[in-house]
Amino acid sequence: MSNSTKEPLSNGVPQIDDDLDPGMTTTFFSAPHRHTQLRRVMLRVTAGPDQGAQIQVARPRITVGRSAVNDLVLTDTSVSGTHLQITLGDKRGIVLRDLESTNGTLLQGLRVREAYIEPGATISLGKTDILFLSADEIEVPLSGQDHFGALWGASPAMREVFAILEKVAPTDMSVMIGGQTGTGKELVARALHDESSRAEAPFVVLDCGSLPRELAEAAILGHKKGSFTGAIGDRPGAFEEADGGTLFLDEVGELPLDLQPKLLRVLDRREVQRIGESQVRKVNVRVVAATHRDLRQMVGQGQFREDLYFRLSVMTVDLPPLRDRADDILLLANKFLEDFARVHGRAPQLNDDAKAILLDEPWPGNVRQLKNAIERAAHLSHNLVIEPADLHLGRREGRPAAKKFGSEDEAAASQTDGELPEEIYAMPFKEAKSVIVDDFERAYFKRLLAKTDNNLSRASAEAGITRYYLRELLKRLGMHKSSKKKAATEKSE
């Protein structure tokens, strides 16, 4: 991409360089590239074992609990690993959310699952009281450009992300990318690689969410011919393939718990030993990981190793959902239309009604759903004009909310028409399948545990699976706590 020599406008209005390719325009913003945002929170422990402890945190999401991954770490044994979360990104206020804790969270003496809070509120968890003192507005640095690699956005939320990525990219720092499905996590990983000194070396993707359990270790470490059934030849693992370059661990939250120590060992020692071999091979790899799950909560629930979390999260970058960056919707839509025009030789345009529909859509599938909608509409449009009907986003008025797959009403509906919630169809097959399977398993085991009074032995017998396998599934789904209620009963069997 060409570099512009023009000065940005003093009023901050985007300026387009006439010398640039119209399909690859770059928007520049006036200095100092900062905006004011509610980000800094102060918490003080006023009662309990940690009385007097105080933190001041400048980040959009703060967690409290006993695990070391939290911002405020407590020693109170009646507090869960990751007990609660305070989120500052909601436009309506500051949100307190209980993270499925064992003993619950109280706000001003009332137990809450989720609530808006203001400075001066007292939050109680276990034997601990926490005073929410303040939430200050601070200056946050922004990038001067509207893109980073193939990731685009002119909104403050995205330019803040770009500012972080621009600093991190030239380093060998491990980066954890968080965000909902479809927000562009792999694009971030690829851009970090392309903007680093490793750009000419391999960029290898290891999808932890689609690895068969029995082959996951071999995919990471490699194997020797004959080391197990199906090992018909010597094969390097992902770390060897990425030697000198970048390894992207996609959906790392799906990695089985028993394999996490082996991944941690490779990250610590920077060496691998293929399955069936005694030889140790040195590797030089930068690791970028991504997940749509809340790893902090998984650590607190025992589903993800704390030491591996810290090893991967040297720097954490969270991508905002598209609904929180509405300013970027039309920018992205036009970018996708430019891409379509380069491939197909024609350039459909959105009419005003179609633009209004795009801005009104909640986009549960995020940028990927938007891209799919634009490409579909471009193919269906007549006379190079995209109308609302071409977008196929459903009725705008009176449209029922999407039902969660696995609920009783959704299960009843699926028996008649086999349809799923609309947002499922906007996802790639692998991710859609993962969402559906998780929801099915959660609904199935919820009913099974209720039927068997949370007795794991009876539940596993009825499900036709081993008790160990059932326990592991419940841990992965965050449902294992409810099954512990009958531990004394099972010990007596």
Steps between C-alpha positions, in 0.01 A plus 500: 500500500629846412585744776334840501702820539195716555430653838179393678228758537517694825136428584552123495290441186636202303706598194547272200825507302417536130812301405382186676319213332127576554453139612769538768437843649656591831336742743725722714385667821622816659736497799508428786293191412344472845152479640357510850347179630371365830771247579667537843336336801595502868398218734570477876445199727320626811432167677634146492842330505641752250367815671695807392601365159439747218550505125467757225454337159481660156337239279148438366450170683602432862467167678512414870565160658753266662685406179816693417358587155266757657564873532403492868624174655340399831603236755144452629437124463125557461567693178507316165801488268356768272205626698377817333567737213459876461459622143533864399430472128120501526362833374228493765737481796737282698390137520563264792464132403523190719705232318302196613667516840430241768382740773365781285552878488307754704453867412386719788388180676300357207622199304539585132599322183550822303445863595608855421712661771621848590787631716424450869340157454604216732552159340499193726644159410567226750630667819631800306354847442636716217430871461474619142664840539524665160507467125707777345526619143852475358664572168547191282746508205359426155661399174520759226379248239176320432648157440759254622580237241168373367314622809302821437324749725486876556313484832686596820464142627686356201759777474583432865559133409713604202715721724578199720568269206735750337717495814484124554552381141879565473568305821509125570243543776237227540154643435157374604216621279151494649167578344178349376483272200530695177681807636821432304737328742690312227541824304670649807735203528590517131559876519725463806706250302512714185608809694778318688856404413369145445284601203703293250488189723205256533164598645341179630144464629415228752124483557468359852121489467498249215786272610390140564591429861708196413705694242539832683834414661645383168379820331687708755819294543523290184556124490729223379389238252330210678472680834123439502230358277475713188850650530607386152797737481710750691321832538596830661259669738365854481792648694757353262302614197490854639871508591633851442150636452167527681270229636136601534314289758139559400231426761762404758225482763387173339833327564442193725615554856736200494687643200551845646811404707668370183431826318631693801820293500566585135435869563734507800787298353459594132563139405289208382534125517300314238285211616707181475835682492764578762655783298424854620466770235540871571236734356488878463134595481288800589164387638175687446187342649131578469177393665137605515474357852568680830830339599505675836173336593625167365810529721281566802288194417803274453447462124817683391843500664593821678869477403414444134266802510782723622743354245269578209363832628814714514287750308122471472300665223119483502314571177168680551182350352365675193197630691739707714666661198200604293706780343689230308204316349469706181879532468533121508202451268657729240834324542336165429330649193838624376639149542200360313551747215866402457407133469180520298552817295181674613442731796151486659418781743278512808193721481397708801243249624756218488746713696236564766432127527871428547528757777195356678618137495647360828756284310534203737743348247706822499719599202483155342120517493515848348743382232277205411194725482673751271640234266160331477326831433756597235424182306121544536484873422339638183634795302796522738278625784476305826157528662388376845347182354839405353659490846280214621519614864138422582203721586591825673181540702360242733783260428516247783823474695717208406440204728795334662563156359442243770208680663167319522327725247790466256500123545129489424546716192786287373271197493278670244719705269863423595585871497764655726540859623585730211842596641614136476483517120730803497782297659745267329401133533765417761402787732126448449539133583699582814231740624220252432682206659584703812140614539370147442740349755415767755125445458536119498712481814293759684194281459697181567647633827158621612354157424774316691513751788859597401631148560786452253498120515130479414529776240792334321316166497189656346707691243697188408840662563766458766482700821843651428397614153179652637695691764740636236209612280336676795827677580533621142143631505544667841237272655720287724425703813137393507602136484713533815191532716462123505866420566422358843224284353730358233775423752259279688414295189 
